[in-house]
Amino acid sequence: MEILWLLMALVLLGFVLLPFLRRRRGMIGQVPPGHPDAADPANYGFAQQEELDVRMPGPDQDLVDVLDLVQRTQDHRAAAQLLAGTEAEGELRWQRVQAFAGAASLELRQRPGGVSETPGGQWLRVWRAEAPKDASGAAVHAEFLVQQAWRTSTPGTDEFRIIMEEAKAAVGDAALLAPGDPIPYIVELSVARGLAYPQPEFEQLWLKILDRAPNHMGAHLAALHYWCEKWHGSREQAYGFAEAAAARAPRGSLLAAMPLFAVFEHLPEVNLVSGFYQSEVVTKAIHGALHAVHSARADDPMLAHVRHLLVFFLVRAERWAEAMSQLVARCTSTAMSAPSPGPCPPTRPRSSRSTGRWRWRATRRTGGARRRCRTDGGHAPAGSRGGTENVVLVPPAASPPCRTHRLALQPPVRSLTMHSGEAAPAGRCGVEDRPRPLPAQLRHDLVQ
């Protein structure tokens, strides 16, 4: 009898693990140098993993230059000037406020200070002391406190609540200095999530944001977290919020992609449904996001963020050609919107090519038989399907998320930013003013 129960348990375990193992067969992983399956991403015009700057979804060279100057000199004036010249209601200002706050928070974490050591992020304290009426400095300080709470303490603890209450007071100060600025209220969305605002109170806060910036994508993404099932809402409330935002989105707005973010926030921890990413809900959300990126401005600061999530879903839905088109379009639109002349997006120092390579495999069906063949590839979860060949391309587990420095905040989609800019090296994206065709080898490998 015990043997029978053991056999039944093994059969049930097989039913659970078999779909997962089948999906894993076509995936990509990193392999050690010298492995026969190693491939060079540069062959397809993609930047190496160590070259990617994952602090932001798209290039913002002004921000990178100012951040470097502020951290090197500990002088806040360059940051104040940059924020003063940034549109108050735009997405870019919100991203830059998060960037400066995140930089100060990470500095403080790395250098907490001591008897003879100056603590990190001292430039932000000096900024608030020397310019207490500066609305930008007040907004950065409020966001700094929010990030400190999430980074250094656990939600629900007394320490977390104390920091969040301090952040709430800082938000009030920033709002008084700039009554028409939506940024303080967007910062308060995270405070509301951390302090568990009642839903009527949260809705009052949300109305203040709608009065000032009704189509602010970053604000909608921050508010979506509150309505998620894992926080203070439910799956239905989160979907309803996202669908309402998409329904009222004006032409050219990325708000039409909100349902896809809602789906992402409620993905199951373990997916046991083989056709989940081809389901009606996911497909409808993907189509809405595709419409959003096709109609959005090429210089929209949130466009790359939406494309990242689109590639995440398109690859898992086995829509390879559309996933690759998002990467090509992402690269081309960045190149066309970059200033001329202008540098490439910030990159880390180029390291030796002895790092792990990609292993790309394809499953080819011929007359009912299946065999696996190797193709070359690059640094991006993309692919294409044509004829009878399926290619599955996903990033390695070591690839860091876009929200490493909370610039994109959510979702934790892996960074797929390509090399772009007028000064890009030959053979890299960004040196042409028109969509660059795929390399011949890649077109052959993907059988387009």
C-alpha beads as a LAMMPS data file, in Angstrom:
LAMMPS data file: protein, C-alpha beads

448 atoms
447 bonds

1 atom types
1 bond types

-500.0 500.0 xlo xhi
-500.0 500.0 ylo yhi
-500.0 500.0 zlo zhi

Masses

1 110.0

Atoms # bond

1 1 1 0.000 0.000 0.000
2 1 1 2.880 2.337 0.817
3 1 1 4.389 1.729 -2.605
4 1 1 1.070 2.657 -4.251
5 1 1 0.897 5.925 -2.318
6 1 1 4.514 6.666 -3.291
7 1 1 3.775 6.065 -6.960
8 1 1 0.715 8.324 -6.810
9 1 1 2.796 11.049 -5.172
10 1 1 5.457 10.764 -7.888
11 1 1 2.803 11.016 -10.610
12 1 1 1.307 14.144 -9.040
13 1 1 4.782 15.666 -8.663
14 1 1 5.440 14.936 -12.326
15 1 1 2.266 16.763 -13.361
16 1 1 3.438 19.805 -11.400
17 1 1 7.062 19.830 -12.602
18 1 1 6.596 18.752 -16.234
19 1 1 5.199 22.095 -17.547
20 1 1 7.974 23.966 -15.775
21 1 1 10.686 21.708 -17.185
22 1 1 9.253 22.020 -20.679
23 1 1 9.379 25.799 -20.442
24 1 1 12.929 25.689 -19.113
25 1 1 14.163 23.697 -22.094
26 1 1 13.985 26.645 -24.447
27 1 1 15.335 29.306 -22.084
28 1 1 18.683 31.034 -22.023
29 1 1 21.227 30.954 -19.274
30 1 1 24.680 32.347 -18.686
31 1 1 27.554 30.000 -19.337
32 1 1 31.206 30.245 -18.277
33 1 1 33.836 31.645 -20.660
34 1 1 35.004 29.161 -23.230
35 1 1 31.746 27.181 -23.152
36 1 1 30.752 25.875 -26.613
37 1 1 27.372 27.595 -26.253
38 1 1 28.921 30.993 -25.443
39 1 1 27.804 33.872 -27.684
40 1 1 28.886 37.505 -27.862
41 1 1 26.041 40.055 -27.479
42 1 1 28.083 42.587 -29.460
43 1 1 27.531 40.472 -32.586
44 1 1 23.953 41.767 -32.652
45 1 1 24.660 45.356 -31.645
46 1 1 23.614 44.924 -28.010
47 1 1 25.571 46.407 -25.121
48 1 1 27.289 44.099 -22.675
49 1 1 25.536 43.543 -19.359
50 1 1 28.311 45.301 -17.461
51 1 1 27.886 48.360 -19.699
52 1 1 24.227 48.944 -18.884
53 1 1 23.184 51.728 -16.524
54 1 1 20.068 50.318 -14.870
55 1 1 19.328 53.345 -12.682
56 1 1 16.806 54.644 -15.192
57 1 1 14.667 53.151 -17.959
58 1 1 15.953 55.596 -20.586
59 1 1 18.837 58.028 -21.095
60 1 1 18.975 61.305 -19.156
61 1 1 22.504 62.572 -19.611
62 1 1 21.807 65.861 -17.823
63 1 1 20.750 63.967 -14.723
64 1 1 23.759 61.656 -14.845
65 1 1 26.161 64.568 -15.224
66 1 1 24.583 66.514 -12.358
67 1 1 24.466 63.449 -10.092
68 1 1 28.144 62.841 -10.718
69 1 1 28.967 66.490 -9.984
70 1 1 26.881 66.598 -6.797
71 1 1 28.320 63.372 -5.407
72 1 1 31.858 64.366 -6.314
73 1 1 31.733 67.922 -4.930
74 1 1 28.959 67.513 -2.314
75 1 1 27.504 70.766 -3.673
76 1 1 23.722 70.746 -4.074
77 1 1 23.428 73.808 -6.314
78 1 1 23.669 71.907 -9.587
79 1 1 20.783 69.661 -8.507
80 1 1 18.691 72.676 -7.515
81 1 1 19.317 74.325 -10.886
82 1 1 18.440 71.167 -12.828
83 1 1 15.131 70.689 -10.990
84 1 1 14.293 74.385 -11.284
85 1 1 14.583 74.083 -15.062
86 1 1 12.490 70.896 -15.300
87 1 1 8.764 71.050 -16.047
88 1 1 6.872 70.681 -12.769
89 1 1 4.041 68.525 -14.153
90 1 1 6.235 66.276 -16.305
91 1 1 7.429 62.734 -15.801
92 1 1 11.059 63.824 -15.993
93 1 1 10.885 65.928 -12.838
94 1 1 9.475 63.010 -10.840
95 1 1 12.238 60.722 -12.099
96 1 1 14.897 63.281 -11.203
97 1 1 13.487 63.865 -7.722
98 1 1 13.606 60.121 -7.132
99 1 1 17.143 59.952 -8.486
100 1 1 18.522 62.647 -6.172
101 1 1 16.690 61.199 -3.173
102 1 1 17.889 57.692 -3.990
103 1 1 21.478 58.890 -4.422
104 1 1 21.429 60.564 -0.991
105 1 1 19.843 57.485 0.601
106 1 1 22.420 55.122 -0.890
107 1 1 25.253 57.434 0.141
108 1 1 23.987 57.404 3.709
109 1 1 23.709 53.622 3.641
110 1 1 27.288 53.292 2.430
111 1 1 28.655 55.935 4.814
112 1 1 26.452 56.115 7.917
113 1 1 28.977 58.427 9.553
114 1 1 30.922 58.212 12.768
115 1 1 33.059 60.178 15.156
116 1 1 35.454 61.418 12.482
117 1 1 33.514 60.621 9.307
118 1 1 30.989 62.805 7.503
119 1 1 27.800 60.832 6.789
120 1 1 26.745 60.249 3.212
121 1 1 24.130 62.499 1.630
122 1 1 25.374 65.532 3.547
123 1 1 24.722 67.712 0.487
124 1 1 20.977 67.166 0.910
125 1 1 21.098 68.322 4.534
126 1 1 23.057 71.414 3.490
127 1 1 20.530 72.043 0.725
128 1 1 17.625 72.055 3.172
129 1 1 19.543 74.206 5.665
130 1 1 20.712 76.821 3.151
131 1 1 17.498 76.970 1.085
132 1 1 14.571 76.055 3.368
133 1 1 12.111 77.736 0.970
134 1 1 13.288 75.761 -2.076
135 1 1 10.351 73.589 -3.133
136 1 1 12.610 71.215 -5.092
137 1 1 14.846 70.588 -2.097
138 1 1 11.804 69.967 0.085
139 1 1 10.414 67.444 -2.398
140 1 1 13.753 65.609 -2.632
141 1 1 13.985 65.531 1.169
142 1 1 10.478 64.066 1.497
143 1 1 11.243 61.364 -1.076
144 1 1 14.562 60.699 0.668
145 1 1 12.728 59.946 3.914
146 1 1 10.311 57.629 2.119
147 1 1 13.165 55.689 0.556
148 1 1 14.956 55.536 3.902
149 1 1 11.886 53.998 5.491
150 1 1 11.548 51.293 2.857
151 1 1 15.301 50.579 2.760
152 1 1 16.233 50.550 6.426
153 1 1 13.180 49.238 8.274
154 1 1 10.380 46.714 7.993
155 1 1 6.813 47.847 7.281
156 1 1 4.674 47.619 10.380
157 1 1 7.498 48.272 12.849
158 1 1 7.730 51.345 15.067
159 1 1 10.897 52.489 13.306
160 1 1 9.165 52.332 9.924
161 1 1 6.149 54.290 11.165
162 1 1 8.323 56.981 12.767
163 1 1 10.233 57.604 9.530
164 1 1 7.025 57.576 7.497
165 1 1 5.397 60.090 9.829
166 1 1 8.423 62.327 9.390
167 1 1 8.120 61.901 5.614
168 1 1 4.437 62.849 5.815
169 1 1 5.364 66.091 7.612
170 1 1 8.041 66.795 4.973
171 1 1 5.467 66.240 2.231
172 1 1 3.214 68.834 3.854
173 1 1 6.069 71.344 3.937
174 1 1 6.891 70.733 0.271
175 1 1 3.233 71.101 -0.740
176 1 1 3.012 74.459 1.037
177 1 1 6.076 75.755 -0.822
178 1 1 4.618 74.824 -4.246
179 1 1 0.821 74.428 -4.062
180 1 1 0.481 73.558 -7.762
181 1 1 3.288 71.007 -7.833
182 1 1 2.046 67.386 -8.014
183 1 1 5.376 65.898 -6.844
184 1 1 4.777 66.213 -3.061
185 1 1 1.449 64.435 -3.424
186 1 1 3.015 61.709 -5.580
187 1 1 5.578 61.190 -2.820
188 1 1 2.710 60.919 -0.350
189 1 1 1.298 57.975 -2.314
190 1 1 4.115 55.836 -0.924
191 1 1 3.492 57.273 2.538
192 1 1 -0.180 56.327 2.197
193 1 1 0.773 52.772 1.304
194 1 1 3.231 52.500 4.176
195 1 1 0.927 54.021 6.795
196 1 1 -2.175 52.212 5.473
197 1 1 -4.337 55.219 4.730
198 1 1 -8.060 54.359 4.739
199 1 1 -9.417 54.177 1.211
200 1 1 -11.508 57.388 1.482
201 1 1 -8.412 59.291 2.633
202 1 1 -6.349 57.809 -0.182
203 1 1 -8.991 58.789 -2.726
204 1 1 -8.871 62.378 -1.464
205 1 1 -5.114 62.376 -1.964
206 1 1 -5.545 60.949 -5.455
207 1 1 -7.986 63.706 -6.397
208 1 1 -5.332 66.298 -5.519
209 1 1 -2.980 64.652 -7.996
210 1 1 -5.630 64.470 -10.708
211 1 1 -6.283 68.192 -10.279
212 1 1 -2.596 68.948 -10.934
213 1 1 -1.389 66.242 -13.329
214 1 1 -4.262 63.999 -14.508
215 1 1 -2.139 62.073 -17.040
216 1 1 0.984 61.539 -14.949
217 1 1 2.133 57.971 -15.614
218 1 1 4.487 57.805 -12.630
219 1 1 1.709 58.865 -10.277
220 1 1 -0.610 56.181 -11.645
221 1 1 2.031 53.499 -11.182
222 1 1 2.638 54.613 -7.592
223 1 1 -1.099 54.634 -6.858
224 1 1 -1.570 51.197 -8.421
225 1 1 0.512 49.646 -5.655
226 1 1 -1.936 50.836 -3.004
227 1 1 -4.860 49.141 -4.785
228 1 1 -3.012 45.837 -5.271
229 1 1 -4.050 42.715 -3.428
230 1 1 -0.721 42.553 -1.568
231 1 1 -1.295 45.967 0.015
232 1 1 -4.628 47.614 0.764
233 1 1 -6.875 46.669 -2.135
234 1 1 -7.751 43.637 -4.210
235 1 1 -7.151 42.244 -7.656
236 1 1 -10.508 43.625 -8.805
237 1 1 -9.786 47.093 -7.419
238 1 1 -6.346 47.188 -9.014
239 1 1 -7.720 46.077 -12.384
240 1 1 -10.553 48.591 -12.088
241 1 1 -8.137 51.427 -11.305
242 1 1 -5.874 50.518 -14.236
243 1 1 -8.733 50.088 -16.699
244 1 1 -10.276 53.404 -15.663
245 1 1 -6.938 55.143 -16.250
246 1 1 -6.612 53.508 -19.670
247 1 1 -10.176 54.448 -20.614
248 1 1 -9.625 58.162 -19.960
249 1 1 -6.119 58.267 -21.442
250 1 1 -5.777 60.953 -24.122
251 1 1 -4.214 60.154 -27.467
252 1 1 -0.476 59.680 -27.174
253 1 1 -0.602 58.849 -23.455
254 1 1 1.032 55.740 -22.046
255 1 1 -1.819 55.303 -19.560
256 1 1 -3.333 52.795 -21.984
257 1 1 -0.609 50.394 -20.758
258 1 1 -1.805 50.521 -17.141
259 1 1 -3.759 47.200 -17.301
260 1 1 -0.515 45.401 -18.177
261 1 1 1.121 46.760 -15.023
262 1 1 -1.894 45.584 -13.018
263 1 1 -1.515 42.089 -14.476
264 1 1 2.183 42.108 -13.624
265 1 1 1.513 43.060 -10.009
266 1 1 -0.780 40.039 -9.639
267 1 1 1.281 37.377 -11.382
268 1 1 1.170 34.086 -9.496
269 1 1 4.264 33.074 -7.582
270 1 1 4.209 29.713 -9.352
271 1 1 2.521 29.526 -12.739
272 1 1 1.038 26.084 -13.333
273 1 1 -1.074 27.128 -16.345
274 1 1 0.793 26.551 -19.598
275 1 1 -1.294 29.073 -21.564
276 1 1 -1.439 31.807 -18.919
277 1 1 0.407 34.394 -21.016
278 1 1 -1.898 33.666 -23.963
279 1 1 -5.045 34.119 -21.863
280 1 1 -7.671 36.722 -22.722
281 1 1 -6.810 39.040 -19.816
282 1 1 -3.087 39.073 -20.565
283 1 1 -3.584 39.365 -24.329
284 1 1 -5.952 42.297 -23.933
285 1 1 -3.491 44.075 -21.622
286 1 1 -0.630 43.453 -24.076
287 1 1 -2.624 44.921 -26.944
288 1 1 -3.411 48.001 -24.886
289 1 1 0.292 48.484 -24.120
290 1 1 1.209 47.973 -27.781
291 1 1 -1.273 50.679 -28.746
292 1 1 0.183 52.963 -26.085
293 1 1 3.803 52.660 -27.238
294 1 1 2.846 53.036 -30.890
295 1 1 1.003 56.304 -30.260
296 1 1 3.338 57.770 -27.606
297 1 1 5.896 60.481 -28.255
298 1 1 9.362 59.176 -29.036
299 1 1 10.822 61.326 -26.257
300 1 1 8.347 60.294 -23.553
301 1 1 10.456 59.573 -20.434
302 1 1 8.260 56.578 -19.538
303 1 1 8.240 54.975 -22.989
304 1 1 11.248 52.757 -22.332
305 1 1 9.739 51.648 -19.016
306 1 1 6.602 50.427 -20.768
307 1 1 8.628 48.718 -23.479
308 1 1 10.573 46.808 -20.831
309 1 1 7.369 45.354 -19.442
310 1 1 6.034 44.641 -22.931
311 1 1 9.097 42.569 -23.781
312 1 1 8.699 40.700 -20.497
313 1 1 5.167 39.630 -21.468
314 1 1 5.713 39.191 -25.225
315 1 1 8.551 36.732 -24.666
316 1 1 6.488 34.679 -22.235
317 1 1 3.554 34.790 -24.621
318 1 1 5.877 33.405 -27.325
319 1 1 5.338 36.431 -29.563
320 1 1 8.976 36.571 -30.582
321 1 1 8.825 38.929 -33.558
322 1 1 6.842 41.529 -31.594
323 1 1 9.288 41.286 -28.706
324 1 1 12.237 41.917 -31.008
325 1 1 10.414 44.805 -32.670
326 1 1 10.067 46.501 -29.282
327 1 1 13.819 46.335 -28.796
328 1 1 14.542 47.661 -32.285
329 1 1 11.940 50.412 -31.866
330 1 1 13.315 51.266 -28.419
331 1 1 16.799 51.649 -29.816
332 1 1 15.707 53.667 -32.850
333 1 1 13.426 56.043 -30.961
334 1 1 16.155 56.753 -28.411
335 1 1 18.622 57.520 -31.166
336 1 1 16.206 59.864 -32.949
337 1 1 15.265 61.726 -29.773
338 1 1 18.824 62.110 -28.493
339 1 1 20.479 65.540 -28.813
340 1 1 22.969 65.906 -31.607
341 1 1 25.787 65.632 -30.918
342 1 1 25.340 63.768 -27.660
343 1 1 26.985 60.978 -25.741
344 1 1 25.703 57.489 -25.309
345 1 1 23.721 56.626 -22.181
346 1 1 25.975 56.358 -19.141
347 1 1 27.791 53.075 -18.970
348 1 1 29.883 51.342 -16.451
349 1 1 33.575 50.912 -17.306
350 1 1 33.894 48.264 -19.942
351 1 1 35.272 45.161 -18.330
352 1 1 36.940 42.144 -19.820
353 1 1 34.904 39.948 -22.085
354 1 1 35.623 37.034 -19.774
355 1 1 32.224 37.395 -18.148
356 1 1 29.477 34.857 -18.634
357 1 1 27.998 34.613 -22.110
358 1 1 24.561 33.853 -23.404
359 1 1 23.339 30.454 -24.421
360 1 1 20.510 30.786 -26.909
361 1 1 18.661 27.701 -28.021
362 1 1 15.865 27.120 -30.436
363 1 1 13.350 24.326 -30.751
364 1 1 12.769 23.404 -34.370
365 1 1 9.871 21.181 -35.400
366 1 1 10.351 19.188 -38.583
367 1 1 7.841 16.529 -39.546
368 1 1 6.708 16.055 -35.978
369 1 1 10.265 15.458 -34.744
370 1 1 11.915 17.946 -32.410
371 1 1 15.574 18.809 -32.199
372 1 1 17.426 21.608 -30.449
373 1 1 19.879 23.865 -32.184
374 1 1 22.024 26.744 -30.963
375 1 1 21.902 30.299 -32.276
376 1 1 23.918 33.374 -31.425
377 1 1 22.383 36.209 -29.518
378 1 1 22.689 39.425 -27.597
379 1 1 21.806 41.021 -24.337
380 1 1 18.029 41.269 -24.494
381 1 1 15.017 39.072 -23.802
382 1 1 13.669 39.099 -27.289
383 1 1 13.207 36.789 -30.202
384 1 1 11.203 36.024 -33.259
385 1 1 9.094 33.274 -34.666
386 1 1 8.677 32.540 -38.306
387 1 1 7.821 29.394 -40.227
388 1 1 8.483 26.435 -38.006
389 1 1 11.078 27.732 -35.559
390 1 1 10.537 29.031 -32.028
391 1 1 13.272 30.978 -30.288
392 1 1 13.013 31.741 -26.577
393 1 1 15.172 34.581 -25.315
394 1 1 15.141 35.676 -21.681
395 1 1 17.665 37.611 -19.570
396 1 1 19.907 35.871 -17.055
397 1 1 18.940 35.769 -13.413
398 1 1 21.852 38.025 -12.554
399 1 1 20.534 40.892 -14.661
400 1 1 19.543 43.653 -12.197
401 1 1 16.074 45.232 -12.227
402 1 1 15.296 48.671 -13.595
403 1 1 14.315 49.948 -10.204
404 1 1 17.774 49.380 -8.677
405 1 1 17.782 53.039 -7.643
406 1 1 13.987 53.439 -7.534
407 1 1 13.943 55.664 -10.587
408 1 1 11.395 53.479 -12.292
409 1 1 9.948 52.266 -8.984
410 1 1 7.797 49.571 -10.490
411 1 1 7.653 46.996 -11.914
412 1 1 10.919 45.150 -11.345
413 1 1 11.394 44.515 -15.040
414 1 1 14.893 43.758 -16.177
415 1 1 16.725 46.579 -17.890
416 1 1 16.804 46.239 -21.662
417 1 1 18.169 49.685 -22.514
418 1 1 20.320 49.483 -25.620
419 1 1 23.337 51.493 -26.638
420 1 1 22.072 54.731 -28.195
421 1 1 23.155 58.271 -28.964
422 1 1 24.896 60.036 -31.826
423 1 1 28.343 59.222 -30.465
424 1 1 27.737 55.479 -30.267
425 1 1 30.464 53.236 -31.665
426 1 1 30.092 51.886 -35.152
427 1 1 27.828 48.886 -35.317
428 1 1 25.867 49.938 -32.241
429 1 1 22.376 51.328 -32.080
430 1 1 22.082 55.055 -32.267
431 1 1 24.408 55.897 -35.141
432 1 1 21.614 55.927 -37.710
433 1 1 18.548 58.102 -38.071
434 1 1 16.295 55.338 -39.353
435 1 1 15.322 51.869 -38.137
436 1 1 18.367 49.640 -38.505
437 1 1 17.683 46.231 -40.096
438 1 1 18.535 43.163 -38.100
439 1 1 21.967 41.662 -38.738
440 1 1 21.978 39.062 -41.483
441 1 1 22.998 36.274 -39.108
442 1 1 20.170 37.131 -36.713
443 1 1 17.620 37.276 -39.554
444 1 1 18.819 33.854 -40.658
445 1 1 18.744 32.457 -37.122
446 1 1 15.225 33.717 -36.424
447 1 1 13.908 32.627 -39.846
448 1 1 11.875 35.795 -40.332

Bonds

1 1 1 2
2 1 2 3
3 1 3 4
4 1 4 5
5 1 5 6
6 1 6 7
7 1 7 8
8 1 8 9
9 1 9 10
10 1 10 11
11 1 11 12
12 1 12 13
13 1 13 14
14 1 14 15
15 1 15 16
16 1 16 17
17 1 17 18
18 1 18 19
19 1 19 20
20 1 20 21
21 1 21 22
22 1 22 23
23 1 23 24
24 1 24 25
25 1 25 26
26 1 26 27
27 1 27 28
28 1 28 29
29 1 29 30
30 1 30 31
31 1 31 32
32 1 32 33
33 1 33 34
34 1 34 35
35 1 35 36
36 1 36 37
37 1 37 38
38 1 38 39
39 1 39 40
40 1 40 41
41 1 41 42
42 1 42 43
43 1 43 44
44 1 44 45
45 1 45 46
46 1 46 47
47 1 47 48
48 1 48 49
49 1 49 50
50 1 50 51
51 1 51 52
52 1 52 53
53 1 53 54
54 1 54 55
55 1 55 56
56 1 56 57
57 1 57 58
58 1 58 59
59 1 59 60
60 1 60 61
61 1 61 62
62 1 62 63
63 1 63 64
64 1 64 65
65 1 65 66
66 1 66 67
67 1 67 68
68 1 68 69
69 1 69 70
70 1 70 71
71 1 71 72
72 1 72 73
73 1 73 74
74 1 74 75
75 1 75 76
76 1 76 77
77 1 77 78
78 1 78 79
79 1 79 80
80 1 80 81
81 1 81 82
82 1 82 83
83 1 83 84
84 1 84 85
85 1 85 86
86 1 86 87
87 1 87 88
88 1 88 89
89 1 89 90
90 1 90 91
91 1 91 92
92 1 92 93
93 1 93 94
94 1 94 95
95 1 95 96
96 1 96 97
97 1 97 98
98 1 98 99
99 1 99 100
100 1 100 101
101 1 101 102
102 1 102 103
103 1 103 104
104 1 104 105
105 1 105 106
106 1 106 107
107 1 107 108
108 1 108 109
109 1 109 110
110 1 110 111
111 1 111 112
112 1 112 113
113 1 113 114
114 1 114 115
115 1 115 116
116 1 116 117
117 1 117 118
118 1 118 119
119 1 119 120
120 1 120 121
121 1 121 122
122 1 122 123
123 1 123 124
124 1 124 125
125 1 125 126
126 1 126 127
127 1 127 128
128 1 128 129
129 1 129 130
130 1 130 131
131 1 131 132
132 1 132 133
133 1 133 134
134 1 134 135
135 1 135 136
136 1 136 137
137 1 137 138
138 1 138 139
139 1 139 140
140 1 140 141
141 1 141 142
142 1 142 143
143 1 143 144
144 1 144 145
145 1 145 146
146 1 146 147
147 1 147 148
148 1 148 149
149 1 149 150
150 1 150 151
151 1 151 152
152 1 152 153
153 1 153 154
154 1 154 155
155 1 155 156
156 1 156 157
157 1 157 158
158 1 158 159
159 1 159 160
160 1 160 161
161 1 161 162
162 1 162 163
163 1 163 164
164 1 164 165
165 1 165 166
166 1 166 167
167 1 167 168
168 1 168 169
169 1 169 170
170 1 170 171
171 1 171 172
172 1 172 173
173 1 173 174
174 1 174 175
175 1 175 176
176 1 176 177
177 1 177 178
178 1 178 179
179 1 179 180
180 1 180 181
181 1 181 182
182 1 182 183
183 1 183 184
184 1 184 185
185 1 185 186
186 1 186 187
187 1 187 188
188 1 188 189
189 1 189 190
190 1 190 191
191 1 191 192
192 1 192 193
193 1 193 194
194 1 194 195
195 1 195 196
196 1 196 197
197 1 197 198
198 1 198 199
199 1 199 200
200 1 200 201
201 1 201 202
202 1 202 203
203 1 203 204
204 1 204 205
205 1 205 206
206 1 206 207
207 1 207 208
208 1 208 209
209 1 209 210
210 1 210 211
211 1 211 212
212 1 212 213
213 1 213 214
214 1 214 215
215 1 215 216
216 1 216 217
217 1 217 218
218 1 218 219
219 1 219 220
220 1 220 221
221 1 221 222
222 1 222 223
223 1 223 224
224 1 224 225
225 1 225 226
226 1 226 227
227 1 227 228
228 1 228 229
229 1 229 230
230 1 230 231
231 1 231 232
232 1 232 233
233 1 233 234
234 1 234 235
235 1 235 236
236 1 236 237
237 1 237 238
238 1 238 239
239 1 239 240
240 1 240 241
241 1 241 242
242 1 242 243
243 1 243 244
244 1 244 245
245 1 245 246
246 1 246 247
247 1 247 248
248 1 248 249
249 1 249 250
250 1 250 251
251 1 251 252
252 1 252 253
253 1 253 254
254 1 254 255
255 1 255 256
256 1 256 257
257 1 257 258
258 1 258 259
259 1 259 260
260 1 260 261
261 1 261 262
262 1 262 263
263 1 263 264
264 1 264 265
265 1 265 266
266 1 266 267
267 1 267 268
268 1 268 269
269 1 269 270
270 1 270 271
271 1 271 272
272 1 272 273
273 1 273 274
274 1 274 275
275 1 275 276
276 1 276 277
277 1 277 278
278 1 278 279
279 1 279 280
280 1 280 281
281 1 281 282
282 1 282 283
283 1 283 284
284 1 284 285
285 1 285 286
286 1 286 287
287 1 287 288
288 1 288 289
289 1 289 290
290 1 290 291
291 1 291 292
292 1 292 293
293 1 293 294
294 1 294 295
295 1 295 296
296 1 296 297
297 1 297 298
298 1 298 299
299 1 299 300
300 1 300 301
301 1 301 302
302 1 302 303
303 1 303 304
304 1 304 305
305 1 305 306
306 1 306 307
307 1 307 308
308 1 308 309
309 1 309 310
310 1 310 311
311 1 311 312
312 1 312 313
313 1 313 314
314 1 314 315
315 1 315 316
316 1 316 317
317 1 317 318
318 1 318 319
319 1 319 320
320 1 320 321
321 1 321 322
322 1 322 323
323 1 323 324
324 1 324 325
325 1 325 326
326 1 326 327
327 1 327 328
328 1 328 329
329 1 329 330
330 1 330 331
331 1 331 332
332 1 332 333
333 1 333 334
334 1 334 335
335 1 335 336
336 1 336 337
337 1 337 338
338 1 338 339
339 1 339 340
340 1 340 341
341 1 341 342
342 1 342 343
343 1 343 344
344 1 344 345
345 1 345 346
346 1 346 347
347 1 347 348
348 1 348 349
349 1 349 350
350 1 350 351
351 1 351 352
352 1 352 353
353 1 353 354
354 1 354 355
355 1 355 356
356 1 356 357
357 1 357 358
358 1 358 359
359 1 359 360
360 1 360 361
361 1 361 362
362 1 362 363
363 1 363 364
364 1 364 365
365 1 365 366
366 1 366 367
367 1 367 368
368 1 368 369
369 1 369 370
370 1 370 371
371 1 371 372
372 1 372 373
373 1 373 374
374 1 374 375
375 1 375 376
376 1 376 377
377 1 377 378
378 1 378 379
379 1 379 380
380 1 380 381
381 1 381 382
382 1 382 383
383 1 383 384
384 1 384 385
385 1 385 386
386 1 386 387
387 1 387 388
388 1 388 389
389 1 389 390
390 1 390 391
391 1 391 392
392 1 392 393
393 1 393 394
394 1 394 395
395 1 395 396
396 1 396 397
397 1 397 398
398 1 398 399
399 1 399 400
400 1 400 401
401 1 401 402
402 1 402 403
403 1 403 404
404 1 404 405
405 1 405 406
406 1 406 407
407 1 407 408
408 1 408 409
409 1 409 410
410 1 410 411
411 1 411 412
412 1 412 413
413 1 413 414
414 1 414 415
415 1 415 416
416 1 416 417
417 1 417 418
418 1 418 419
419 1 419 420
420 1 420 421
421 1 421 422
422 1 422 423
423 1 423 424
424 1 424 425
425 1 425 426
426 1 426 427
427 1 427 428
428 1 428 429
429 1 429 430
430 1 430 431
431 1 431 432
432 1 432 433
433 1 433 434
434 1 434 435
435 1 435 436
436 1 436 437
437 1 437 438
438 1 438 439
439 1 439 440
440 1 440 441
441 1 441 442
442 1 442 443
443 1 443 444
444 1 444 445
445 1 445 446
446 1 446 447
447 1 447 448
